[in-house]
Amino acid sequence: MFESILTTIQTVLWDYLLVYLLCGIGILYTFLLKGIQVRKFKTAMNALFSKFTFSGKKADKGGMSSFQAVSTAIAGQVGTGNLAGPATAIIAGGPGAIFWMWVSSFFGMATIYAEAILAQKYRTKDRTGQAVGGPAYYIEKGLGIKWLAVLFAVLIIVALGLIGNMVQSNSIASAFEKSLHIPTWATGLIVAVLVAFVIIGGIRNIASFTEKVVPSMAILYLLGAIIVLAMNYQFILPAFKMIFIAAFNPEAVLGGGAGIAIQQAMRLGIARGLFSNEAGMGSTPHAHAVAKVRTPEEQGYIAMMGVFVVGVIVTVTSLVIITSGIRGWEASGSANPSFLSFFDGQGTGITITQYAYEMVFGSVGGIFIAFSLLFFAFSTIIGWYYYAETNVRYLFKSRAAVPMFQLIAVIGIFSASFIKVDVVWQLADLFNGLMVLPNIVALFLLAPVVVMATPGLSWKNIPVIGRLKLNKEQL
C-alpha cells in the first residue's frame, strides 16, 4: 500500500509536474537571456578548458577555484543515472527519447546559468568563516521567505545527503556483487571508509578529490565508449537516424506493436534528461556559490559546461546501447527483427548498459561498467554530501552539527549497501522532486536579478515577474 502511494506520487511529480516546470523555467531563461547557451557557448567552452587542471590552488574557507566548483557540480550530476538512465529511457520510450533528452539539456543550460548567478550573488559566510551559498541562501536573502528556505534545506539534506547517497552506495555494492561476486557488506564498508576520508577534510579535500577524479573518470569512460562505437561504427549513422525518426514517429522505427507514442518518448526523454543534468533542481548551485571568480557570469558560463559534459556522457552511453541493439537484431537474422526485443530478458537500467558493453568486451565489459559505476556513484556521493553539509550549516549554528552529520551520513552509506532499498529508491525520487519546487519558485521570481547580472541585458526591458519589487541592493 505504502509503495503504491509512493509510486503514484512519484509518477505525478516526475513524469508530469516537474517536466513542465523545469522545461518551462528553461524556456523562460532561454528567452530572457536571449539564447545564452548558444551566444556564449564558445566563451563557456574556453572558460572550461582554460581553467582545466588536476592540481589547482587548494580550496579554503574562502571557497574553491572555478574549475574545482564545476568538477564538484559534475560529481553530483554524473552518477548512476548517466549509465542507467539512457537505457531506461530507450527501453520504455524508444530511441526517440534520446532526442528529447538533448532538448532538456539545451534548455537546462540556461537554467543552470541562472542558478549559478543567483548562488554567486547571494553567497555569504557562516559563523566559522566558511563560504557558503545555494538555494536556501538566495531564497531567504533574495525573496525574504525564510520558511521556504528552511523547507528546501531540510528536503535536500534528506533527498541527497541521506537517502540519495544510500541509493548510490547500494548501486555500487550490487554492481560489484554481480560482476566480481564481492559481498555487498564488504563493498559498502570500503566505500564508507573512503567517503569518511574525503569528507572529514572538509572543502579542501572535497575540492581536491573532485578536480582529479571527475575529469579522469569522464575521460576513461568516454574512451571505453569510443572503442565500443568504433567496433559498431557501421551502426552509428543508423542509430542517429533511428533517434530522430523515433522522436516524432516511433512506430516507423519500432512498429505499432511497441505501443510507444510520441508523448511517451518525449515525457520519458525530458524527465531522464532533467534527472541526469540536475538543472533547476537546486543541487549544483551549492558548488558554484563558492567559486572564486571576478563576476557571477563567469561561473554561470562554466556551469553551463557542466550540463554539456553530462549531455556528452549520456549521448555516448545511448549510442553504445542503440548501436549494440541494432547489431544484435541484425545478427539474429529474424524476419521481423525488433530493436527493443533484442534486450528482452536483460533487465533494465544498468544491466542493459552492461550487456551492451559485454557484446564488444565480453565479461570485461560488465566489469568496466561496474568500475565506471563505482567512480560515477562515489563522486556523486561526495558531491551530494557537500550540498547537504552546506544546508546543515544553514540550519544549525552549532559547530558539532557538521561532525554529527558526517557520522550519520557514513553509517547510512555503509548500511545501505547490504539492505533491500526498493522503497528507498522511491523515497529518493520523491524527495528529489519535492526539493525542486522551492528552487523553481526562486528561479521564477528572481529572474530580474539574473538578467541584470548578465552583461548586455537589462531587466527593465522585460515584464516584472509577479509582484516582486527588487531594491537596488538586491540587483
Secondary structure as UniProt FT lines:
FT   HELIX           2..12
FT   HELIX           13..17
FT   HELIX           18..32
FT   TURN            33..34
FT   HELIX           36..39
FT   HELIX           41..50
FT   TURN            61..62
FT   STRAND          63..64
FT   HELIX           66..77
FT   HELIX           80..93
FT   HELIX           96..121
FT   STRAND          124..125
FT   TURN            127..128
FT   STRAND          131..132
FT   HELIX           135..138
FT   HELIX           139..143
FT   HELIX           146..156
FT   HELIX           157..164
FT   HELIX           165..180
FT   HELIX           184..199
FT   TURN            200..201
FT   HELIX           202..231
FT   HELIX           233..235
FT   HELIX           236..248
FT   HELIX           250..254
FT   HELIX           256..258
FT   HELIX           262..277
FT   TURN            279..280
FT   HELIX           285..289
FT   HELIX           296..332
FT   HELIX           340..343
FT   TURN            344..345
FT   HELIX           350..361
FT   HELIX           363..395
FT   TURN            399..400
FT   HELIX           401..416
FT   TURN            417..418
FT   HELIX           422..445
FT   HELIX           447..452
FT   TURN            455..456
FT   HELIX           459..461
FT   TURN            466..467
FT   TURN            472..474
//
